[in-house]
Amino acid sequence: MATLSEITSLCKRRGFIFQSSELYGGINGFWDYGPLGTELKRNIRQAWWRDMVSWHNPLLAPAGAPAAFAMVGIETSVIMNPQVWKVSGHYDLFQDLMVDCRETKLRYRYDQLRGRWAEARGRKIFITADPDAEDEFDFVSRRASKLFKVPTGSPELKWASDFMSLSQIAVEDFVGVLAPQAQAPGTLSEPREFNLMFKTYVGALTSEEHAAYLRPETAQGIFLNFKNVIDSSRVRLPLGIAQIGKSFRNEITPRQFTFRSREFEQMEIEFFCHPSTSEAWYRYWRDRRLRWYFDLGIKPANVRLREHDKRELSHYSRGTADIEYAFPFLPAGDFGELEGVAHRGDFDLRSHMEGKLDPNSNPLLVERDSAGQPRWRGSGKNLAYRDERTNETYIPHVIEPSAGVDRALLAFICDAMQTDEAPDDTGTLRQRSVLRLSPRLAPVKVAVLPLVRKDGMPEIARDIHNALVRHVAVQYDEKDAIGRRYRRADEIGTPLCITVDGQTLRDNTVTFRNRDDLSQWRVHVNDCEAEVRRFIGA
């Protein structure tokens, strides 16, 4: 699998992803998508929306589903009434622990710093790795050698532990911790909480009375509109409401390219069902979402489904499974979250309906639960569902498959990026970089190439391009030798090349070339569109 530096190099070189505000030195945690990245991202969103919503048949139960169900879409605003985030728990609970380095003024996620205890010359120090280091073992080894002034690999240097998280070390032992960029140990602060929501202000005044937040997830907009959808769409439960949209989290240390960003895009479903069937629906969505990645070309060996144990569960969760991917920038054997499927019970609807806000009181007024924790008041509106067929009224349970578009894009690129050998213009086998993306996702589906820029070949190639351009993403390329053009197409993931050559002038056929196995076959010019549709499944 490619390294992170190889992936970032490809993304910049071929126009997939750029650093945001690069002209001014960039801004950490924000990314811009270039022409190919925009197409790939759009194709991922489209594949998800088609597979989950627009291609869904509400009259038939899909394989593995307990029953037939409806799917609809919604689009909600990025900024909502601040009370939403108080009631949902984000205002009080949506935070990470951070530590600050007093020497370098850098800030780190407490749970993301890893390192090892090292001993040499009568000293014992916990040496942390930079979270962005591609090889944490090499990073820590070089730091230890410099700190203790001994050669790397010297028998004087003894490792007193394997790699472990900083969170496994007692705070009183922080005096022996060397921060990633610090020159001396003992510079890290005690862990403290940091709320991840971006704060803003609505209107002309920047007072607390006008404070609001950019949404940290798209889910709450769906919950707030549950009754609106039920009342306006003539749908019954079980029902899935889907949304694709931007979310914002003020990550302490965004890192690892687009894996952890401050602005990102989510593809979420809130699936509402009867409480008695919610466990079966949870299993259905967990398995269906895992299968979706396989169907789009992700190798099963690089993905795992991991159920959370009870200590990991969110405050609202009755069960959560993460679909995880073995991203190449993670330590060997580690997986990173690609998508979460959560059984949220009735927490969200119940939270938004319980209690009644007194308009004459302070809007920040809170109640406290039995443990003394703040409990923000809900809307007081009835969000229960009445089944007209059984006359039963209940608060639905919710299953939430939540995927990140940006992480999915990164995983598809990591999984598809490979190096192999292909013949050049002289027939000699040479190394090539190829992006084996699913044809459904490939940003360019077809490259149309005249073998040479003479004898009428460019004119025929342009006619083929013009016939295809309204149906699929097609690219015309006549610059450089044909082998070099093939390699350019391979590197951006184009699954199919059509070459106009000398034989075209004799029998009106062209060469079709398969990106993955390099097979070639002849097709009549008039049949190009049909053959392209057959090959890419359009």
N, C-alpha and C positions, 0 to 999 in steps of 0.2 A: 504494500500500500504506500502511496506517496506521502512525503513528509509535509508538514504545515508550510514550510518555506516554498516547496514546489507547488503547492496548491495556491498559495497567495500570489506567487509569480505568474502562474497560468491565468488566474482571475484578473490580474492587472494587465498582463500582456495582451490578452484576447478580449478584453472589454466585458468581463462578467461583473466584477466588483471593484470599486475604487474607494479610497479613504475619503470620507466626507470632509469638505473644506480643505482639501490637500494644498491648495495654493497658499494658505495661511498657516501651514503646519499641521492641519487636521484637528479633529476634536475626538477625543477618545470615546469609543462606544457607539459611534454613529458611522454609517456606511452608505455609499451611493451605489446604485446598480447601473452598469453600462448597458449598451445595446443588447448584448447577448444575455447578460444577467437579467435584464428586464423581461426578455422573452422567456427565459427559463423559469423565472419566478411566476410569470403569468400562466405558463403551462402547468406548473404545480398547482396553483390555485384552481385553474380550470379543471384539472384532473380530479381534484378533491371535490369540487362543487358538483361536477357531473356524476361522479361515483356515489356521492352521499346524498345529493338533493335532486338535480334535474333528471337524472336517469332512473330515479327510484320509482317503483311501481307500488302505489299505496294499496292496491287490491290483492297483492301477492306477498306472502311472507318469504323473505330471502332465506337461503340455506342457513340453518342454525338459529334462526329467529324464533322466539316463542309464538309470535303472531304477526299478522300484517300490521303496518303502521304508516303514518303519514310523515312527510318531511317538507318543511317550508324554510324559507330564508328570511333574514331580517338584517337591517343595517342601522346601528344606533350611534349616537354622538360620542365623541371622545371626552367631552367635559359634561359631567352630570351634577345634579344637586349634591353638595358635600355630604349630606346626610346618608346618601347611598353607601359611602365608604365607611361611615361610622357604624351603620347597621350591619354591614357585611363582615366587619371585623378587621378590615384593612387598616383603618385609622389606628387601631391599638395593636394589631398583631402582625402587620405586614412589614417586618423589619428583619434585618440581618445583624449579626454581631460583627464588629470591625475592631481592628487594632491599628494604632498609628505608630509610625517610627519617628521618634523625637529628633533623630539626627538628620534623616533625609526628607522628612515631612511627607513621606509617602504613606498611603492608607491601603490596608489589605483586609479582605474577608477573612475572618477568624478561622472558618472551617476550610479555607482553601490553601493555607500555608502548611507545607509539609517539609519535613527534614529528618536529620539523623543526629543522634548524640555521637560526638567524636572525642577521643581522648589522646592527648600527646603532651609530653613535657610537663606533666603534673597538672594539666588543666582539662576540664571537661566542659564542652560547649555544644549546644544544640544548634546545628547549622541548617538554616532554612533554604529552600530552593525558590528561585523566582517563579511565580505562577506561570509566567510566559515562556520559561525555558523549555526548549524542545527535549532536552535530555537532562532531567533533574539530577540523575546520578553524576553525570559529568560536571554539572554546575556546582553541586555540593562538594565534590572531590577537589575541584580547583580552588574553591573558597577555603576548604580545610588546609590545603597545602600552603596557601598564601598566609592564612591566619597563624598557623603554627610554625611557619617557615621551615617546612620539611618537604622533600620531593613527593610528588604524587605516587602513591603505591609504597611509600616507605614503611618498613615494619614498625617504626616509631609511632606511626599513626594507627590507632585502633578505633574501630567503629563499635560503639557500645550499644547500638540498637539498629534495627531495620528502619526503613522509612515509616514515619508515623505523622499524624496530624498534630499541629500545634495545640488543637483543642484537647488533646490527651495529656497535656502537660499542666501541672498545677501552676496557678498564676504566680505563686511565690517563687517558682523556679524560673521566671522570665528573666531574671538577672543573668542567666546563663544562655540566653537565646540570642543568636546573631540574626538580625533581619536581613532580607535578601541583598540589599544594596548598602547596608551599614558597614562601617569600618571596625566597630567594636560591639561586643554583646551588651545586652541590658538596655536597649533603646526602645523596646516595644511597650506601649501603654497597656493597661488592663482592657479586656474586651468591653465594648459598650454598644448599646443598641442604636441602629440607624434606620429610620423609616425610608422605604424605597419609593414612595410616591413623589412625583414631580408636583411641586406646588405652583400655582399661578393665581391670578386675580381676575375677576369678572367685573367689567365696568371701569369707570374712570378712577376709582379710589383703590389704593393698595392697603386697605385695612383688613384685619382678621375677619371682619363681618363680610367682606367680599372675597374671601379666600376660596379657592376651588383646586381641584387636582386633575391632572391628566390621568385617564383611566389606566390602571396597571393590568387589567384583563378585560376581555370583551364579554365575559359571562354575565356580569351584573345587568348590562343593558337588555339581555334576553330575559332575565328574571323579571325585570320591571315591566316588560311588555308581554308577559305570559297571558294575562287576561285579555289584553288588546288583541292578541293573535287568536285566542280561542273565540272571542266574541265576533271578530271581523272575518275570519277565514273559513268558518263552517267546518272545522276539523275536530276530530275526537282524539282522545288518548287511546293507545300510546301515540306520542307525537314527538318528533325531533325538530328543534328550531336551530338552524345553523347560521353562523355569522363568520365572515372574514374581515379583519380590520386591524388597524395599528393599535399597539399598546406601548406603554412607556414605564420603565422601571429605572430608578436612579441607582444603578448598580455601583457598589463601592469600587470594585476593580474589574471593569469590563475587560475581557481578554480572550485569547484564542480565536482571533479573527472574528467572524460573525457568530460564533457559538454563544457568547454572552455579551449582548448589546444593550444599550439603554433605550433604543427605539427598535421595535420589532413588530412583526405581523403574525397574527394568530388565525388559525382555522379551528373554530370551536363548534361543538354541538352540545346543546342541553336537551337531553332526552327525557321527557316526562312520562311517567308510567304509574301504574297502581303499585302501592307498597308491597303487595304480596308477590308481585312478579319481578321486583327490582333486582333481585340477585341473579335471576336468569338473564335479564337484560344486561346486567353488568358483564357477565361472562360473554354474551353475544358481542357486545361492542368491543370488549378487550380483544377478542380473537379476530373480529372483522378488521379492526384497525391495524393489527399486526400483519394480516394477510395483504393489506393494501400496499405496504412497502415492498413485499415480495413480488406482487403483481407488477410493480413498476421497476423491477430490476435489482433491488437491493439483495445482496447475497445473504442467505439465512445464517451463514457462519458468522456474519458481522453484527447480528442483531440478537437481542435476548428480551424476553418478557419477564420482568421482575416484580413480584408482589411485595408491597411494603409490609414490614412487620408493624406491630401495634405501636411501637415507640416512634415510628416515622410518620404515622398518619396525621394529616392536618386536623384541626379542631372540628371540622365539619364532616370528615370522611368516615364512611363505614367500610371502606375498602378502596385501595388504589393500586393500580399496576402501571409501571413505567415501561414503555417500549424504549429500549436503550440501544445505542449504536457504538461500536468500537472505533471512535474517532482516532485518527493516527497521532494526534498531538497529546493524547492522554497517556499516562503510564501504561506499560504493557499489562494486558489483562483487565484494564479498567474500561468501563462503558460510561457514556454520557447520555442524559435524557434526551430523547427525540420527541416523545409524546407521552402524556399522562392520561390514563382513563380512570376517573374517580367516581365512586358511588357516594354522592353528596347527601343521600337521604332527603329529608324535607327541610334541611337547615335553611336554605336560602329563601324559599317562599315563606316559611314560617317567620324568619327573621324580619322580612319586609312587611309582614302583616301584623305582627304582635305589637301591642301598645298603641298609644295615641299621643301625638305630639300636641301639646297645648300651645296654640299660636300666641298666647299672651306671655308665655314663659321664655326664658333664654333658650334659643335653639340648640345650644350646646349642653343643655341639662341632661344628665345621665341618671339611670337607675343602676343599682349594683346587685349582682347576683349573690348567691349564698356564700361564695368564696370572697366576696368583697371586690370583685372585678367589675369595671364599668360595663354596663349594658345599654347601648344606645337604643332609643325608642324607635319602633317601626312606624309604618304609615297608618296603621289602624284599618287598612282596607282588607276586605275579605278576598283572599287569593285561592280559596279552596275551589276544587273542580267538582261539578255535579255530572255524573254519568246519566244521560237521559234514558239509556236503555235499561239500567238497573235501578235508577233513582238513588244511587249511592253518592254521598258527598264525602270527599276526602282531600287531603293535601298531597299532591303527587310527590313521589320520590324522583330524584334526578340522577341520571348517569351522564357524565361529562367526558367525552373524548376531546382533548385539547392538544393541538399540534402547532408547532411553530413553522411558518413558511420558510424563514431564514435558516433555521436548523435543518429542515428537510432538504433545502437546496444544497447546503453544505454537505450533508450526508450523501446525497445523490452524486455530487461531484467527487467526494472522497472515494466512494465505492466504484465509480465509473472510470476514474483516472488510472490508466495503465500504460506500461511500456512494453512493446514487442518489436518484432522485425517485419519489414515489408520491403519488396523490391523497389529500387529507384528507377529512373528513366533508362538505365543501362541494364536493368535486370539484377543488379547486385543487391543482396539483402542488407538493409540498413535499419538502425533503430528508429522507431517512430513513437511519438506520444499520441495516445488515442483516448478519447472520452467516450466510453461505451454506454451512453445514456439510452434509456428506453426511447423508442421513436415517438411515443406520446409526449415526452418531456423535452426532447432535443429542440434547442432554439431555432436551428435551421434544419429543415427536414430533407432538403434536396439541394445539391450544388450542380449547376449546369455548366459544363466546361467544353469549349471548342478545343480540339487537340492543338491546332495552330491558328494564328490570326490571318488566315488567307484562304483562298479557294472556296469562299462562300460559307465556310464552317461557322464563323461568328454569327452570320445572319440566321442560319438554321438554329443555332443555340439560343439566340435571342427570341426567336419565335416560340421555341419550347418553353423558355423562361416566362414569356408573356402569357402563354396558355396556362401555366401552372400557378402564377403568382396570386391569383384570386382564390385559390383553393388551399394552398399550403405555403409555409414559409420557405421561400426558395431564394437562392443566391447565385448570381452570375459572376464567373471569374475567368478572365482570359490572360491574366498576368503571370509570367514565369512558366517554367517547364511543367508538364502535366504531373510529374511525380511530386513536385513541390506543392502544387495546388491540392493534390490528394491529401498530403500531410496537413495542410492548413485545415481542410475540411474535417479530417480525422480528429485533430486536436480540439476542435470546438464541438465535437459530438455529432456531426452531420451523418446520419445513417446511410444515405444513398447519394451516389454521384452518377450523373448522366453525362457521358462524353460523346461529342460529335466528332467523328474521325473520318478517315479516308473511305471506309466502307459505307458510311452514311451517304456519300455522294453517289455510290453505285446502286445501293438497294434501299435507301431511305430507312435504314435501321440505325440505332444508337447503342452504345455500350452502357449497361447498368452495372454499377460496382457496389458491392456490399461492404460497408465499413468494418464489420466485425470479422468476417472470415475471408475477405478479399475476393470472394467469388464474383465472376462476371458473366453476363448473359446479354443477348441481343433482343431488342424490342423495336417494333416499328414505331416511327415518329408519331403516327396517329393514335397509338395505344399508350403513349407515355403517361397520360393522366390516370388511366385505369390501372396501370402497373404500379404507379406511385401509391395510389390509394390502397391497393392490395398489400403492398409491402409494409407501409407504415400504419395500416389499420385506420386510415382516415375515412 
